[in-house]
Amino acid sequence: MALARSLGVALLLISGAAAAVPLWQEGVPASVPKSATLPDFTKIAQKSSLAVVAISTLQDAEDAGNPIKNLLDPHHSEQQKGLGAGFFIHPDGYLITNSHVVEGATEMKVAVIKKNGRTRDYQARIVGVDAGTDVALLKVDGGDETFPTLPLGDSDQLGLADWVAAIGNPYGLSHSITVGVVSFKGRTDVVPAGRDGYYDYIQTDASINPGNSGGPVINVRGEVVGIANAVNAVGQGIGFAIPINMAKAVLMPLLKDGRVHRSWLGITVEDLPSDAAKELGMQPDADGVLVSEVVEGGPGAKAGLKPGDIITAMDGVTLDDAQRMRWLAASTGVGKQVALGVLRGGKEEQLSAELGAMPDAEPATAIAQPTEVGLLVREVDVPTARSAGLALPMGAAVREVRPGSAAEQAGMRKGDVILKVDDSNITTAERVSKALSHLQGGGVARLVVRRGQETVFVGLRKP
């Protein structure tokens, strides 16, 4: 109640009132306890904080190795630090954070606060990441140690103006707690940093800042209802959290496979324009999404969908925006049969579609001189890192070794993971090209390669 008392004094001073009753309690019946007018997060926050961690990472800077930058800034480092938060969901050390918190990390440290108030650092590994929802599952190895956990609530039950608290690591100030209310639900028109994804944000005025990312947003019962994710950089009291129900949908796939295998309908949809609804004799605010494109040979085309169709429902779920449709199509499951309510030419139809597997859009990155060196490499994903015994998805995975090339002669194999070229650490596929660009005819590059669970050394000679 200390928060309530201090807030009451502030409000009285601002208003200039001399009344003994704080402003927020005016009009409250005498039968209602004063403690019921504002939530008391004291005990909940103390308990919940023990399950929240501060995450710090080292990431390669974009201008690493730039001699001009190093000359102008003698304190410049080839690596930059990243900050974030997370929370334990299993006593064995499994925790949730945002995928962008650990993206590109070359080192990762998790700070856990103990009951005595001291913190202890642990190394963590990535179990799985899903960029589409910006959720990552990590594992801290604590041996026989168990960790306090937070219960996962039901974000669908949140209402506007419900009280919530955010716990995180803003600007490195670990285990900071801020309190606010739910300002809006279903915020699909926010795209943080231009990233493509399945966004359905909870908006809150509980203060969220850089470093809060990945931390829990809890309700008055101490249940996690959201994951702090983004903030409006030019506004105050405008923060966004991923609904915990969305995270729940990807946790098991991340634990099992390290990634999410999404289903696919093979169509492009957009919100129903009011003028299109009017032409069809529908109300301007009618439900439905407009099909703007149908992929030839895709599940939607096989089901009979056509551009211009309006999908009003999927498996009985009414569709009121395109983002909702995309999420349902992607998360229902490969091979699942779905019923579609379709409005075509003013007439209602029922179609059935079998969802396919979303095509893998992961691009391969060729090195500078593939015809001479003979390697095609791609980014390392979590399953590849797992099979190579790596804690973090770093390096460059060999996708193809061209027959008769220098790479084949050197003994390189498809599936190898290149970790180092001479003195250059390889953190991304693009770095292979840069690291080999100096190789002259007759010269030899020394490669450190992860092959299965073994580390091998390869001498690559350019012809």
Summary of the structure (lengths in Angstrom):
residues: 463
radius of gyration: 26.4
end to end distance: 76.1
largest distance: 90.2
contacts: 1494
relative contact order: 0.09
helix: 22%
strand: 36%
